[in-house]
């Protein structure tokens, strides 16, 4: 799935624009933080425990943030790589990729979280080792399995926790092992805003396998249409409260760039429409639409975005679907 890189490929990758890695825009950060605060108010004991665990992890080295020299501020998405070495000490959204079910088996879904303080790629590794907000997703990296990330020239080096991660554990399928590596590669690329190659290390040296997957050389990402869900929701975040209308956005590779969406009350579709992506077929392209919910009764709903099926199911291919829980006020 991942592809070892020759030295000649490293510069080429850094020139490759990352279409599915959107900038950590302020609106998404605000919405993610708001949704988190709403959920925390409902479950204060859970988030207090999570915060304590996060602080303890930082103190004991479970994950490490990059220092000023290794933590460039992400460049705008139209640039090929990060160029500003000065971090920004403010709220910032952190993208991470998690595993979820699709009609074509397990795929990766992207989710944003918000952290405060100095932005660093270590935030992305921390995200991979925490439970995602969306209950449909999961991670294949337990706490302590990814300890730090450093930049070594054109390569981002990720240190694993211990030698036990060399072999694929019992109960993990080869498919899951491959996706675990892709989780790291895609998450690091999203945080770096570039097609950066990723090298896995143990005790500072390259390790030949992680989860039984060959990792001797720096790894490129597998093609998006092979490992990502073909529809992704970036906004709304899970648990968002909305009033009047909201903006939905994400990325998709759907027939003729058509991205159908629905709002569901249980099994009943109460609103539906279509968004248009900027392209389709060879990779995932951004899509965005504004949705009016002013006619809906207050309550909890499911927002679903999906790929288009022009055959109406006649060809036997179910659509890819991504969902978010929203609350209408």
C-alpha positions in Angstrom: 0.0 0.0 0.0 2.7 2.5 1.0 5.5 2.9 -1.5 9.2 3.0 -0.6 10.9 6.1 -2.1 14.2 6.4 -3.9 16.2 9.6 -3.2 15.1 10.9 -6.6 11.5 10.9 -5.5 11.9 13.0 -2.4 12.0 16.4 -4.1 9.3 15.4 -6.5 7.0 14.6 -3.7 7.6 17.9 -2.0 6.4 19.7 -5.2 3.2 17.7 -5.3 0.3 19.8 -4.1 -2.0 18.1 -1.5 -5.5 18.5 -2.7 -7.2 16.6 0.1 -5.2 18.3 2.9 -7.1 21.5 3.5 -5.7 24.3 5.6 -6.7 24.4 9.2 -9.0 27.3 8.6 -10.3 29.4 11.5 -13.9 28.6 10.9 -13.4 24.9 11.2 -11.3 25.4 14.3 -14.0 27.5 15.9 -16.7 25.0 15.1 -14.7 22.1 16.3 -13.9 23.8 19.6 -17.6 24.8 20.0 -18.7 21.2 19.5 -16.1 20.0 21.9 -17.2 22.5 24.6 -20.8 21.4 24.1 -19.9 17.7 24.5 -17.7 18.5 27.5 -20.5 20.3 29.2 -22.7 17.2 28.8 -19.9 14.8 30.0 -17.6 16.8 32.3 -16.2 13.7 34.0 -15.1 12.2 30.7 -13.3 15.2 29.4 -11.6 15.9 32.7 -10.2 12.4 32.6 -9.1 12.8 29.0 -7.4 16.1 29.8 -5.6 14.6 32.7 -4.4 11.7 30.5 -3.2 14.1 27.9 -1.2 16.1 30.4 0.3 12.9 31.8 1.2 11.7 28.4 3.0 14.9 27.6 4.9 14.8 31.0 6.0 11.1 30.5 7.0 11.4 26.9 4.1 9.4 25.4 4.2 11.9 22.6 6.5 14.8 21.9 5.9 18.1 20.3 8.4 19.5 17.9 10.6 22.4 18.9 10.7 25.7 17.0 13.2 24.5 14.5 11.1 21.4 13.6 7.6 22.8 13.7 6.9 25.0 10.6 3.6 26.7 10.4 1.5 24.9 7.8 1.5 26.7 4.4 -1.7 27.5 2.5 -3.0 24.5 0.6 -1.9 25.8 -2.8 1.7 25.7 -1.7 3.6 22.4 -1.8 5.2 22.5 1.6 5.5 24.4 4.9 7.8 27.4 4.6 7.4 29.5 7.7 9.4 28.2 10.7 7.6 30.3 13.2 4.8 28.5 15.2 1.6 30.2 16.2 0.6 30.0 19.8 -3.2 30.0 19.4 -6.1 27.6 18.8 -5.4 25.5 15.8 -7.3 22.6 14.2 -5.4 19.3 13.9 -6.3 16.8 11.2 -6.0 13.1 11.8 -7.0 10.0 9.8 -9.0 7.2 11.3 -10.3 3.8 10.1 -13.9 3.2 9.3 -16.1 0.8 7.4 -17.1 1.4 3.7 -18.7 -0.7 1.0 -15.2 -1.6 -0.2 -13.9 -2.6 3.2 -11.9 -0.5 5.6 -10.8 3.0 4.5 -9.5 6.1 6.1 -11.6 9.1 7.2 -10.3 12.5 8.2 -11.3 14.3 11.4 -10.3 17.6 12.9 -9.7 18.4 16.5 -8.8 21.7 18.2 -5.7 22.2 20.4 -4.4 25.4 21.9 -0.8 26.5 22.3 2.1 26.2 19.9 1.1 24.2 16.7 3.4 21.3 16.1 3.3 18.0 14.2 3.4 16.2 17.6 -0.3 17.2 17.9 -1.1 15.0 14.9 0.6 12.0 16.5 -1.2 12.6 19.8 -4.6 12.7 17.9 -3.8 9.3 16.3 -3.5 7.8 19.8 -6.8 9.1 21.1 -10.3 8.0 20.4 -11.9 9.9 17.5 -15.0 12.0 18.2 -17.0 10.2 15.5 -18.1 6.8 16.9 -18.0 5.3 13.4 -14.2 5.7 13.4 -11.4 4.0 15.3 -7.6 4.2 15.5 -5.1 1.4 15.2 -2.4 3.1 17.3 -2.7 2.7 21.1 -1.4 5.3 23.5 2.4 5.4 23.6 2.9 3.7 20.3 4.1 6.9 18.5 6.4 8.9 20.6 7.8 11.8 18.6 8.3 13.3 15.1 11.3 15.1 13.7 12.2 16.6 10.4 15.4 15.1 8.8 15.9 17.1 5.6 13.0 16.3 3.3 11.8 13.4 5.4 9.6 13.4 8.5 10.8 10.7 10.9 8.3 9.1 13.3 9.6 7.3 16.4 7.6 4.2 17.5 7.3 3.3 21.2 9.0 -0.1 21.3 10.1 -3.1 19.4 6.8 -4.9 19.9 5.4 -2.8 17.1 7.7 -4.5 14.6 5.3 -7.5 14.1 1.6 -7.5 13.3 -0.2 -8.3 16.5 -2.6 -11.1 16.9 -6.1 -10.1 15.9 -4.9 -7.4 13.4 -5.5 -8.3 9.8 -3.0 -7.5 7.0 -5.5 -4.9 5.7 -5.6 -3.2 9.1 -1.8 -3.2 9.3 -1.5 -1.5 6.0 -4.1 1.1 6.9 -2.3 1.7 10.2 0.8 2.8 8.3 -1.4 4.9 5.9 -2.9 6.5 9.0 0.5 7.9 10.0 1.6 8.8 6.5 -1.6 10.7 5.7 -1.9 12.4 9.1 1.7 13.6 8.9 1.1 14.9 5.4 -2.0 16.7 6.5 -0.3 18.3 9.4 2.7 19.3 7.2 0.5 20.4 4.3 2.6 18.6 1.7 3.3 15.2 0.2 6.2 14.6 2.6 7.8 11.2 2.8 7.6 9.4 6.2 10.3 7.3 7.8 9.6 5.0 10.8 12.3 4.8 13.5 13.1 2.7 16.5 15.7 4.2 18.9 16.5 6.8 16.3 17.2 4.3 13.5 15.1 3.1 10.6 13.1 0.0 11.4 12.6 -2.6 8.7 9.0 -3.4 9.6 6.1 -1.9 11.6 3.1 -4.1 12.2 4.7 -6.5 9.7 4.6 -3.9 6.9 8.0 -3.1 5.2 9.3 0.3 6.4 13.0 0.3 5.8 12.8 3.3 3.4 10.9 6.5 3.6 7.3 5.9 2.6 5.0 7.8 0.2 1.2 7.7 0.6 -0.9 5.2 -1.3 -3.2 6.7 -3.9 -6.2 8.5 -2.3 -8.8 6.4 -4.2 -7.2 3.2 -2.9 -7.2 3.9 0.8 -9.5 6.9 1.6 -13.2 6.8 1.9 -14.4 8.4 -1.4 -16.5 10.9 0.5 -15.3 12.9 3.6 -16.9 15.4 5.8 -14.7 18.1 7.3 -17.5 20.3 8.6 -19.8 20.0 10.5 -17.8 18.4 13.2 -19.4 15.7 15.3 -22.0 17.0 17.8 -22.2 20.6 16.3 -25.1 22.7 17.3 -26.6 24.7 14.5 -29.3 27.3 14.1 -30.9 28.5 10.9 -28.3 27.2 8.5 -24.8 25.7 8.4 -22.0 25.2 5.9 -21.1 21.6 5.1 -17.8 20.9 3.4 -15.4 18.1 2.8 -13.7 16.1 -0.1 -15.0 13.5 -2.4 -14.4 11.5 -5.6 -17.9 10.9 -6.8 -19.5 10.4 -10.3 -19.5 13.6 -12.2 -18.5 15.5 -9.0 -22.0 15.0 -7.6 -22.1 14.7 -3.8 -25.7 14.0 -2.5 -26.4 14.8 1.1 -29.2 14.1 3.5 -30.4 15.1 7.0 -32.0 12.2 8.8 -34.2 12.0 11.8 -33.6 8.4 12.7 -34.4 6.4 9.5 -36.4 9.2 8.0 -34.9 11.6 5.5 -36.1 15.1 6.4 -33.9 17.2 4.1 -31.8 16.3 1.1 -29.8 18.0 -1.7 -26.7 17.9 -3.8 -23.3 19.5 -3.5 -20.8 19.8 -6.3 -17.1 18.9 -5.9 -14.3 20.6 -7.8 -13.5 17.3 -9.7 -13.7 13.5 -9.6 -12.2 10.2 -10.5 -8.4 10.4 -9.9 -8.4 11.8 -6.4 -10.6 13.5 -3.8 -11.7 17.1 -4.5 -13.2 19.7 -2.2 -16.9 20.2 -2.0 -19.0 22.8 -0.1 -22.6 23.7 0.3 -24.9 25.8 2.6 -27.8 23.9 4.2 -31.0 25.5 5.6 -32.4 23.8 8.7 -34.7 26.6 9.7 -37.8 24.4 9.0 -36.6 21.6 11.2 -37.8 21.0 14.7 -35.2 21.3 17.5 -33.5 18.1 18.2 -30.7 15.7 17.2 -30.2 14.7 13.5 -27.7 12.9 11.3 -26.1 14.7 8.4 -24.9 12.3 5.7 -22.8 13.0 2.6 -22.3 10.2 0.0 -21.0 9.4 -3.4 -23.4 9.3 -6.3 -24.7 6.1 -7.8 -26.2 6.9 -11.2 -27.3 3.2 -11.7 -29.6 3.5 -8.7 -28.0 0.3 -7.2 -28.4 -1.7 -10.4 -24.7 -2.3 -10.6 -24.5 -3.5 -7.1 -22.1 -0.9 -5.8 -23.3 0.8 -2.6 -22.3 4.5 -2.2 -19.6 5.6 0.2 -21.2 7.5 3.1 -19.8 9.7 5.9 -22.0 11.0 8.7 -22.0 13.5 11.5 -24.5 14.0 14.4 -25.8 17.6 14.6 -28.2 19.3 17.0 -30.7 21.8 15.6 -31.6 24.6 18.1 
